[in-house]
Amino acid sequence: MLQSLLIFILAAFLEVGGGYLVWLWLKENKSFLLGLGGLIALGLYGIVATWQAQDFGRVYAAYGGIFIVFSILWAMKFDSFKPDIWDILGGGLALLGICIMMYMPRE
């Protein structure tokens, strides 16, 4: 389970960080090199996600919840975002959903 969580965190860093760099390049007129770095990070995200032991559907569905929480944390750190109670509650519910999908015993 710990290995799976670490893979999710690395994938989230690449996905959200890569997307953020592309955002800076295209929306805030920053350097093309930032955009290129973002595109590379997004490509690496696609590779890292394949390291999960579960099948594609479950991994990508659960990753959606990780993306929600990581996006909130990223925006707090790099974009001065201040989440309200509904952001926090939604993120918490997403994490609960991830745990149910990925780690509950199956037959």
Secondary structure as a PSIPRED ss2 file (coil, helix, strand):
# PSIPRED VFORMAT (PSIPRED V4.0)

   1 M C   1.000  0.000  0.000
   2 L H   0.000  1.000  0.000
   3 Q H   0.000  1.000  0.000
   4 S H   0.000  1.000  0.000
   5 L H   0.000  1.000  0.000
   6 L H   0.000  1.000  0.000
   7 I H   0.000  1.000  0.000
   8 F H   0.000  1.000  0.000
   9 I H   0.000  1.000  0.000
  10 L H   0.000  1.000  0.000
  11 A H   0.000  1.000  0.000
  12 A H   0.000  1.000  0.000
  13 F H   0.000  1.000  0.000
  14 L H   0.000  1.000  0.000
  15 E H   0.000  1.000  0.000
  16 V H   0.000  1.000  0.000
  17 G H   0.000  1.000  0.000
  18 G H   0.000  1.000  0.000
  19 G H   0.000  1.000  0.000
  20 Y H   0.000  1.000  0.000
  21 L H   0.000  1.000  0.000
  22 V H   0.000  1.000  0.000
  23 W H   0.000  1.000  0.000
  24 L H   0.000  1.000  0.000
  25 W H   0.000  1.000  0.000
  26 L H   0.000  1.000  0.000
  27 K H   0.000  1.000  0.000
  28 E C   1.000  0.000  0.000
  29 N C   1.000  0.000  0.000
  30 K C   1.000  0.000  0.000
  31 S C   1.000  0.000  0.000
  32 F H   0.000  1.000  0.000
  33 L H   0.000  1.000  0.000
  34 L H   0.000  1.000  0.000
  35 G H   0.000  1.000  0.000
  36 L H   0.000  1.000  0.000
  37 G H   0.000  1.000  0.000
  38 G H   0.000  1.000  0.000
  39 L H   0.000  1.000  0.000
  40 I H   0.000  1.000  0.000
  41 A H   0.000  1.000  0.000
  42 L H   0.000  1.000  0.000
  43 G H   0.000  1.000  0.000
  44 L H   0.000  1.000  0.000
  45 Y H   0.000  1.000  0.000
  46 G H   0.000  1.000  0.000
  47 I H   0.000  1.000  0.000
  48 V H   0.000  1.000  0.000
  49 A H   0.000  1.000  0.000
  50 T C   1.000  0.000  0.000
  51 W C   1.000  0.000  0.000
  52 Q C   1.000  0.000  0.000
  53 A C   1.000  0.000  0.000
  54 Q C   1.000  0.000  0.000
  55 D C   1.000  0.000  0.000
  56 F H   0.000  1.000  0.000
  57 G H   0.000  1.000  0.000
  58 R H   0.000  1.000  0.000
  59 V H   0.000  1.000  0.000
  60 Y H   0.000  1.000  0.000
  61 A H   0.000  1.000  0.000
  62 A H   0.000  1.000  0.000
  63 Y H   0.000  1.000  0.000
  64 G H   0.000  1.000  0.000
  65 G H   0.000  1.000  0.000
  66 I H   0.000  1.000  0.000
  67 F H   0.000  1.000  0.000
  68 I H   0.000  1.000  0.000
  69 V H   0.000  1.000  0.000
  70 F H   0.000  1.000  0.000
  71 S H   0.000  1.000  0.000
  72 I H   0.000  1.000  0.000
  73 L H   0.000  1.000  0.000
  74 W H   0.000  1.000  0.000
  75 A H   0.000  1.000  0.000
  76 M H   0.000  1.000  0.000
  77 K H   0.000  1.000  0.000
  78 F H   0.000  1.000  0.000
  79 D C   1.000  0.000  0.000
  80 S C   1.000  0.000  0.000
  81 F C   1.000  0.000  0.000
  82 K C   1.000  0.000  0.000
  83 P C   1.000  0.000  0.000
  84 D C   1.000  0.000  0.000
  85 I H   0.000  1.000  0.000
  86 W H   0.000  1.000  0.000
  87 D H   0.000  1.000  0.000
  88 I H   0.000  1.000  0.000
  89 L H   0.000  1.000  0.000
  90 G H   0.000  1.000  0.000
  91 G H   0.000  1.000  0.000
  92 G H   0.000  1.000  0.000
  93 L H   0.000  1.000  0.000
  94 A H   0.000  1.000  0.000
  95 L H   0.000  1.000  0.000
  96 L H   0.000  1.000  0.000
  97 G H   0.000  1.000  0.000
  98 I H   0.000  1.000  0.000
  99 C H   0.000  1.000  0.000
 100 I H   0.000  1.000  0.000
 101 M H   0.000  1.000  0.000
 102 M H   0.000  1.000  0.000
 103 Y H   0.000  1.000  0.000
 104 M C   1.000  0.000  0.000
 105 P C   1.000  0.000  0.000
 106 R C   1.000  0.000  0.000
 107 E C   1.000  0.000  0.000
